[in-house]
Amino acid sequence: MAGTSIRMIGDCSHSLSEIHASIHYIEGAESVFHQEMTFDGTDVWLLVYEKYYFRVNSYTSLTVLLTQREGSQTAQIIAAGGGSSMSNVSYGANRRFAKECVQALTEVGFTIDTQNSDPLPQNLSERFFK
C-alpha cells in the first residue's frame, strides 16, 4: 500500500469552515469523519474522506489535519490506500486524491511546505503521476 504526505501553510485569509468547504467539494470525495477540537487556543479539525477509483477497483482515503492558532494555519494531508490485486498496486490513485486536495487548498491561500513534505521533484505534477 502506498501513501503520500504533504504539509501546507495557510495565509489565514479563510476560516477553517471555508477551508473545510473547499476540500468537501472535491468531486467524488465522501466525508467519513469530521471532528473539531480546541487545545490551548489552537483550533484543530480532523477530516477524513474516501474516494472510489475505478482504475484500481478500490477506495483511497484522505486524512486532513487543519490547525489554526494566532494568525497561523497549517494543513497536513495524508492520502493512502487504493491498492488492488495481489500486488496491491495503487496506480497513483492516492497521489491523485492528494493532488486534488492540494489544488483545493491552494485556492484558499495555502502553499506547500517543501521542507516538511514528501520530497518534491521540480515539477509538482511529476510527484503525483510518476
Number of C-alpha atoms within 10 A of each C-alpha: 12 16 18 21 18 23 21 21 19 23 13 18 13 14 12 18 9 12 22 19 12 17 21 18 13 16 10 13 19 16 16 12 11 13 10 12 11 12 8 6 10 14 16 20 19 17 20 20 22 21 20 16 18 10 12 18 13 16 19 25 23 26 21 24 16 22 21 19 15 9 9 12 22 22 25 19 23 21 26 22 22 29 22 16 10 6 8 13 15 24 16 21 29 26 27 19 28 26 21 15 24 20 15 20 21 17 12 18 15 23 18 19 16 12 10 12 15 13 11 15 10 8 8 10 13 10 17 18 12 8
